[in-house]
Every structure is written in C-alpha cells, then in structure tokens.
Amino acid sequence: MTDVVTPPTSPVSRERSKEIKRLSVISTARQVRLLSRAELTELTGLSPATLTPLVRDLIAEGYLIERGPGTSRAGRPRAMLEFNPRAELVAAVSLEPSRISCEIADSDGAVVAHRAIRLTGDIVDTICRSVPELAGDGLPALRGVAIAAPGVISGGAVRLAPSVGLIEGRPIGESVQRTLGVPVVVDNDVNLMAAGEHAAGAGTDVADLLLLHVADGIGAGLVLDGQVRRGARGAAGEVGFLPLDPAGRGHDGIGPFEARWSENAIAERVVALAPGRRPDSPVRALVALAVTDPHAAGYLDELLHAWSRLIVSCVCVIDPGRVLLSGAAADLDDAAVGRLQDLVTAAAPSTTEVRRAVLGDRAVLHGAVSYALSAAAAGLPTLLPAP
C-alpha cells in the first residue's frame, strides 16, 4: 500500500487564504454595520479560533470599533463590533473641461474632502499630486482611485475626449496606479453615473437600465443584469455617434447626433431665439421660452422627437426597461418628460419607463466609490475596463 503524502501548504497560499478570510470579515461587517462576534462567526462561516485574531487585527487597523454590549435574548449581553466607514477612503476624480474635480469619500459615500483644480499642466501629474494632498492624514486609508472621463475608455486609456484634450488613447490609469500604488479604475463618466444611480439612485430597484446623459456631448451608460456593460472596445453607450439625423455633422471627436442635439447645440438655438448671454441651463430656458414663443415651442418639440428617436433606437437593441434622463435632459419639466414618455411608448417595441435620474453630480461619486471599493476588495493591483 502506497502512503499518500500531502504536500505542505506554501507560505504564499497561507497568506492568500488569510487575506481572503480577512476580506470576508470586512465585507460582512461593511454590510451589516453592527454585529456581535457570534453573528460574525455565523455569517462568515469562520471558526471562533480563526476569527479572533482577524477581529483583533481589524480593530487595531481601525476597520472595526468595539461598542458596548447589545441586546441578547438569552444569557449575557454580547459586546458589539461596528464597522468604521472612515477606515476605507476612495478618491473620485472627474476630468472636466479646463479643470479636475477631486473628492475623497468614505465607504458610505460621505465626502471627506473636495477640491476643484484648474488644469494647467499634465493630467496625470495633476491627479497624482492632488489626491495625496487632499487625502492628507487619511492617505494610509486610501483603498482606490476611480477616474471618470468623457470619451471612450479601453484598458485605462482615454480617447475621443476632446473636451479634456484627449483624442488619441493615453494610458492614464496605468500611470496613476504606478505612482499612487493603489487600485485604479478608469471609466467613462456616464458609465460611473449609471453605476451610481443603480447603486444609490433611481435604479436601485431594477437590474437593467439605460442612463442618457446630455451635456457638451451625449452619452449613455448601460446596466444589464446589475453590471455596467462597456462593449468589446469600451465604446458601448457612445450614442452621440449614432447616424440618426441626416443634418448632423460630426467633427473632431464629436458625433453627428450630439453635434445637433447636445446642450451646446441647444444653447446656441436658445440664444438665437432670445438674444443675450448663454443661459446656465439651456434646456430649462427653452422650456420656459416655449410657453410664450411658438418658435421655441416648435424647437422643443423637435428636440423631444430627436431624443425619443435615440431612446427608441437603444430600446430596440438592448430593451433596458427603464431610461434615466441625466444632465441637461433632467432639466425637462414634468410636461416635457411626459411628452417624451408618450413618444417613446408610441414607437418602442417594449414597455420602457422614462424618468429623471435623481443623484445629479453625486452619481459619479457613488459610482466611483462602488468601483474603487470593488477593486480594493478584489485584491487587484489595478482594475481597468477590459479592452
């Protein structure tokens, strides 16, 4: 009879096993927020002997805070453990025309610090300087960075983003990760908005949605089966390039549809209808003007028909069930949203609900927090949308 010899577990395997168990405890505590050691044992499936040193370490690291005894149905009240959201900080960086907005948030999405930095030099240098400065004493708790950029993102490289000076692909994610040494996520800003609305906004109750964001350009964020979908080369959702309008003429990274129906195009038309300075909210100004000006009312109707064609085209392909209006599109009043819903209902092959997104500028932050914490929890050196 041949003896079966079990090979010894390697130090690497033991360390990896310990880290997996550690992340399991952190994830459980983050979800439950306040629990006893016995409850933590039950929820993680780890033995008390395994759990005790892990909890001790996590208390020392600041992840868990010991609280007074909680209620108990029988026996002695148990000491409670509370998850500390400030133990995990993430940086959300948004690339905008002429500036970078940077926020440090905890794992609850509560903003700890915020700064807008004028972009006068290199984008990567500015990010790598600004994040540590803003994190300050909390830098050791930084678990990840999420960078939101307009344009097409593939493998952490940004292209077709003329508003921030990035037409050809540049590997921003790799450069920032190398300098800061934490997981980095780089994604299209509208994808992050869609993730944020799905996590904490108008899409928490559905698994599928399309977020239509109208600003200088027009883009869409797609969530299917609870996951943001980017496509084979990261260009899913670049709906501003759809050839739906024969009169649209794309140029310099701007698609033909968004060239005619974006916020910039609407602003030009509003100023032509009512000469003066550009309104802060062109869509809101157009809606108000349409009440008394038949030409403005006619243009508003054209706009709603154009946006409905865009939505119906997307519905025919992906059937999202719910469409969220974001950016300038969210500035439509109730009557205009109702009119847009009627146009979509009349033409779409399946029931599609049209409603406003609710998080506004905070959608990117909530999406960034979700992305960055997922990257850190996965234990990856970097997490970038796949090419």
MOKA-V937043 format. One record per backbone hydrogen bond with DSSP energy under -1.0 kcal/mol. NH is the residue of the N-H (numbers start at 1). CO is the residue of the C=O. Records with the same first field share a line. If there is no record, write none. Layout:
# MOKA-V937043
NH: CO + CO
This chain:
# MOKA-V937043
14: 10
15: 11
16: 12
17: 13
18: 14
19: 15
20: 16
21: 17
22: 18
23: 19
24: 20
25: 21
26: 22
27: 23
28: 24
29: 25
30: 26
31: 27
32: 28
33: 29
34: 32
35: 81
40: 36
41: 37
42: 38
43: 39
44: 40
45: 41
51: 47
52: 48
55: 51
56: 52
57: 53
58: 54
59: 55
60: 56
61: 57
63: 58
64: 58
65: 82
67: 80
70: 78
81: 35
82: 65
83: 33
84: 63
87: 84
88: 85
89: 141
90: 105
91: 144
92: 103
93: 146
94: 101
95: 148
96: 99
99: 96
100: 117
101: 94
102: 115
103: 92
104: 113
105: 90
106: 110
107: 85
109: 106
112: 104
113: 104
115: 102
117: 100
119: 98
120: 118
126: 122
127: 123
128: 124
129: 125
130: 126
131: 127
133: 129
134: 130
135: 131
136: 132
138: 135
139: 136
141: 138
142: 139
143: 89
145: 183
146: 91
147: 185
148: 93
149: 187
152: 159
154: 157
155: 385
157: 154
158: 170
159: 152
160: 167
161: 166
164: 161
165: 162
166: 161
172: 170
173: 156
175: 171
176: 172
177: 173
178: 174
179: 175
180: 176
181: 177
185: 145
187: 147
189: 149
192: 188
193: 189
194: 190
195: 191
196: 192
197: 193
198: 194
199: 195
200: 196
201: 197
203: 197
206: 203
209: 223
210: 322
211: 221
212: 324
213: 219
214: 326
215: 217
219: 213
220: 237
221: 211
223: 209
224: 227
226: 207
227: 224
229: 222
236: 230
238: 235
239: 237
240: 218
241: 238
242: 239
244: 242
248: 245
251: 254
254: 251
257: 240
258: 240
259: 255
260: 257
261: 257
262: 258
263: 215
266: 262
267: 263
268: 264
269: 265
270: 266
271: 267
272: 268
273: 269
274: 270
285: 281
286: 282
287: 283
288: 284
289: 285
290: 286
292: 289
293: 289
297: 293
298: 294
299: 295
300: 296
301: 297
302: 298
303: 299
304: 300
305: 301
306: 302
307: 303
308: 304
309: 305
310: 306
311: 307
312: 308
313: 309
314: 310
315: 311
316: 312
318: 314
319: 315
323: 353
324: 210
325: 355
326: 212
328: 214
329: 326
330: 327
331: 328
332: 329
337: 333
338: 334
339: 335
340: 336
341: 337
342: 338
343: 339
344: 340
345: 341
346: 342
348: 344
353: 321
355: 323
357: 325
362: 359
363: 360
366: 362
367: 363
368: 364
369: 365
370: 366
371: 367
372: 368
373: 369
374: 370
375: 371
376: 372
377: 373
378: 374
379: 376
380: 375
383: 184
